[in-house]
Amino acid sequence: MSSIDTYFSSPLHLPFNSSSLQKYFQPGVPDQDPGGPGYWVLLRGSELLLQGQPGGVQLSYGGRQTDWPVSVGALYVGDWRGAPCRLLNWPEETPLVDGLIPCQLRDWGACLPVELLSLGGLANQIRHWETNSGFCGRCGGLMVRLPREWGKRCEVCSALYFPHIHPCAIILVRRPGEVLLTRKAEWPDGHYSLVAGFVNSGECLEEAAVREIAEETGVRVKNLRYVGSQCWPFPSQLMAGFTADYDDGELVVDYGELADARWFSVDALPLMPPPRSISRYILDNFLHL
């Protein structure tokens, strides 16, 4: 498998989008599990547990869930390299067994192969759905899986639910020679990225982009242009990327949302987002006004 790339020719090929998995992975749903030995996607918190091998890491392969000290919850998600692939949530308090290496999916410096990074992201998104879809949001009844898909139905009131995807806008704001970048308190020291936020009820993506910029930085923009999108499975966002040009307004940081925001010279940028992200894709391709 290839190591993670540092440049992507199109948002379509960014990690976490399904095109990154097409070479090795065929999606499936739990009731299609063919049985037999297969690969294991072992998630412990935000870590993907992989088997150490000479020259790299790979998914663990085995025949039974009893190979692991985790009692329940194995879930078939598809085929990996022609064999069944199953997700198993590894409790954080459960010690690792010999040979497993924890790899952070959200590490800004992640160097996992694109395929493994993307499979781990997909598994994280599935785990989030499974964790939050056990009971009906309308009546509290027990949810049961619909055949041949990821949707679920309430046994009591028959309400239907499907995995929730949360759209977000992420925007590069430019003015001649400068770009507007922001920083969250939980990010690694010195790292900045683009203005971003969730779409509100009643908004289109473009309206959300303009509002988020104004709310977080006080800046108004013009010439908003769509660039592309990326699945962001932490836990279930869809990031829609834009560029915009500065129109007017003084920079006023919303410190309830951000740790910092400032204009940076395009010739003196801070530490950037990781290459796996659409924010970095936009910066790499649309930095100059």
C-alpha positions in Angstrom: 0.0 0.0 0.0 1.1 3.5 -0.7 2.2 6.0 1.9 0.1 9.1 2.3 0.5 11.6 -0.5 1.3 15.3 0.1 -0.6 16.6 -2.9 -3.9 15.7 -4.5 -5.0 16.7 -8.0 -8.7 16.9 -7.1 -10.8 17.0 -3.9 -12.3 13.7 -5.2 -9.1 11.9 -4.3 -8.6 13.3 -0.8 -8.4 10.8 2.0 -11.7 9.8 3.6 -13.6 10.1 0.3 -14.7 6.7 -1.0 -12.5 6.9 -4.1 -9.5 6.5 -1.7 -10.8 3.0 -0.8 -11.8 1.7 -4.2 -8.6 -0.2 -4.8 -8.9 -2.5 -1.8 -12.4 -2.1 -0.3 -15.9 -3.2 -1.4 -18.5 -1.7 0.9 -21.1 -4.0 2.6 -23.7 -4.0 5.4 -23.8 -6.1 8.5 -26.5 -8.6 7.3 -24.3 -9.5 4.3 -21.5 -10.9 6.4 -20.4 -14.1 4.5 -18.7 -15.5 7.6 -15.2 -17.0 7.8 -11.9 -15.4 8.5 -11.2 -11.8 7.6 -9.6 -8.5 8.4 -10.3 -6.5 11.6 -10.7 -2.7 11.8 -9.9 -2.3 15.5 -10.8 1.2 16.9 -9.8 2.4 20.3 -11.1 5.9 20.9 -9.5 7.9 18.0 -6.9 5.3 17.4 -6.8 2.6 14.7 -5.0 -0.5 16.0 -2.9 -2.1 13.4 -0.6 -5.1 13.2 3.1 -4.1 13.0 4.9 -5.6 10.1 8.5 -5.2 8.7 8.4 -1.9 6.8 4.9 -0.8 7.9 1.6 -1.7 9.3 -1.5 -3.5 8.1 -5.0 -4.6 9.3 -5.0 -7.6 11.6 -6.3 -10.8 10.1 -8.0 -13.6 12.0 -11.0 -15.9 12.1 -12.9 -15.1 15.2 -13.8 -12.2 17.5 -12.6 -14.4 20.4 -9.1 -13.7 19.0 -9.5 -10.4 20.8 -10.2 -9.6 24.5 -13.4 -7.7 23.5 -16.6 -9.6 24.1 -19.3 -8.2 21.7 -20.0 -5.9 18.9 -18.2 -7.1 15.8 -19.8 -5.6 12.7 -19.2 -6.5 9.1 -18.6 -3.4 6.9 -17.5 -4.9 3.6 -14.6 -6.8 2.0 -10.9 -5.7 2.2 -8.6 -7.3 -0.3 -11.3 -9.8 -1.1 -11.9 -11.0 2.5 -14.5 -10.0 5.0 -13.7 -6.9 6.9 -15.2 -6.3 10.4 -15.2 -3.4 12.7 -14.6 -3.9 16.4 -14.7 -1.2 19.1 -11.8 -1.7 21.5 -12.6 -0.2 25.0 -10.0 2.3 25.9 -9.5 0.7 29.3 -8.7 -2.7 27.7 -5.0 -3.4 27.3 -3.5 -4.0 23.9 -2.4 -7.4 22.9 1.2 -8.0 21.6 1.8 -6.8 18.0 -0.9 -4.1 17.9 0.3 -0.6 17.2 -2.1 2.4 18.0 -2.2 4.9 15.1 -4.0 8.2 15.7 -6.6 8.9 12.9 -6.7 12.6 13.9 -3.0 13.2 14.2 -2.1 16.4 12.2 1.1 14.6 11.2 -0.5 11.3 10.3 1.6 9.2 7.9 -0.7 6.2 7.5 -1.3 4.9 3.9 -4.2 6.7 2.4 -6.3 3.5 2.2 -5.9 2.6 5.9 -6.5 6.2 7.0 -9.7 6.3 4.9 -10.9 2.9 6.1 -10.3 3.9 9.7 -12.2 7.1 9.1 -15.1 5.2 7.6 -15.1 2.8 10.5 -15.2 5.8 12.9 -18.2 7.2 11.2 -20.0 3.9 11.3 -19.2 3.5 15.0 -20.6 6.9 15.7 -23.9 6.0 13.9 -24.1 2.6 15.7 -23.5 4.2 19.1 -26.1 6.9 18.6 -28.9 4.9 16.9 -29.8 2.3 19.4 -33.1 3.9 20.5 -35.8 5.9 18.7 -35.5 9.7 19.0 -39.3 10.0 18.7 -40.6 7.5 21.3 -37.5 5.8 22.8 -38.3 2.4 21.3 -35.6 -0.1 20.4 -34.2 0.3 16.9 -33.7 -2.6 14.5 -31.6 -2.7 11.4 -33.2 -2.5 8.0 -32.2 -5.4 5.7 -29.3 -4.8 3.3 -28.6 -1.2 4.4 -27.4 0.9 7.3 -30.8 2.5 8.1 -32.8 1.4 11.2 -36.5 1.3 12.1 -38.1 1.7 15.5 -39.9 -1.5 16.7 -42.5 0.6 18.5 -43.5 3.5 16.2 -41.9 2.4 12.9 -40.0 5.6 12.5 -37.1 5.3 10.0 -33.6 6.6 10.6 -30.5 6.7 8.4 -26.9 7.7 9.2 -26.7 11.5 9.9 -24.3 13.6 7.8 -23.6 17.1 9.0 -22.7 19.6 6.2 -20.1 22.3 7.0 -18.7 25.1 5.0 -14.9 25.8 5.0 -13.5 28.9 3.4 -10.3 30.4 2.3 -10.6 34.2 2.6 -8.0 36.2 0.6 -7.0 39.8 -0.1 -4.0 40.9 -2.1 -0.9 39.2 -0.6 -2.7 37.9 2.5 -5.0 35.1 3.7 -7.3 35.0 6.8 -6.5 31.9 9.0 -8.0 30.8 12.3 -6.9 28.6 15.1 -8.9 26.4 17.6 -7.6 26.0 21.1 -7.4 22.2 20.9 -5.2 22.2 17.8 -1.4 21.6 18.1 0.6 24.7 19.0 1.1 27.1 16.1 -1.2 25.4 13.7 -3.8 27.4 11.7 -6.5 26.5 9.2 -9.5 28.0 7.4 -12.7 29.5 8.7 -15.3 26.7 9.0 -18.6 26.0 10.6 -21.8 24.0 10.4 -24.8 24.8 8.2 -27.8 26.0 10.1 -31.4 25.1 9.4 -32.8 27.0 6.5 -29.3 27.9 5.0 -27.7 26.9 1.8 -23.9 26.2 1.9 -23.1 29.7 0.5 -25.1 31.4 3.2 -23.5 29.4 5.9 -20.0 30.3 4.5 -20.7 34.0 4.5 -22.3 33.9 8.0 -19.5 31.9 9.6 -16.8 34.3 8.3 -18.7 37.3 9.7 -19.5 35.6 13.0 -16.0 34.3 13.8 -13.9 37.2 12.3 -16.1 40.2 11.7 -15.0 40.2 8.0 -17.4 40.5 5.0 -16.6 38.8 1.8 -17.4 38.7 -1.9 -16.8 36.5 -5.0 -17.6 33.3 -3.1 -16.7 30.3 -5.2 -17.2 26.6 -4.6 -14.0 24.4 -4.8 -15.0 20.8 -3.8 -15.9 18.7 -0.8 -14.5 16.0 1.5 -16.0 13.5 3.8 -14.7 14.3 7.3 -15.6 11.3 9.6 -14.8 13.0 12.9 -17.5 12.0 13.5 -19.8 12.6 10.5 -19.2 15.9 8.6 -19.3 16.7 4.9 -16.9 19.6 4.4 -17.8 21.9 1.4 -14.8 24.0 0.4 -15.0 27.6 -0.9 -12.7 30.5 -1.7 -13.8 34.1 -1.1 -12.3 37.6 -1.5 -12.2 40.2 1.3 -14.8 42.9 0.9 -14.7 45.0 4.1 -14.7 44.9 7.9 -12.1 45.0 10.6 -10.9 41.7 12.1 -12.8 41.0 15.3 -12.1 37.5 16.7 -14.9 35.5 18.3 -13.0 34.0 21.2 -15.9 31.9 22.2 -15.2 29.8 19.0 -11.6 30.5 18.3 -8.3 30.9 20.0 -7.0 33.2 17.3 -7.6 34.6 13.8 -5.3 36.8 11.8 -4.2 37.9 8.4 -1.0 36.2 7.2 1.2 37.1 4.4 1.2 34.4 1.7 5.0 34.5 2.0 5.0 33.9 5.8 2.4 31.3 6.6 2.1 29.5 9.9 2.0 25.8 10.4 -0.6 24.4 8.0 -3.3 21.8 8.1 -2.3 18.2 7.1 -2.2 17.3 3.4 -5.1 14.8 4.1 -7.6 17.7 4.5 -9.6 19.8 2.1 -8.4 22.9 4.0 -4.8 22.1 2.9 -6.0 21.3 -0.6 -7.6 24.7 -0.9 -4.5 26.4 0.4 -2.2 24.5 -1.9 -4.3 25.4 -5.0 -6.0 28.7 -4.3 -3.6 30.7 -2.0 -3.0 33.6 -4.3 -5.8 36.1 -5.2 
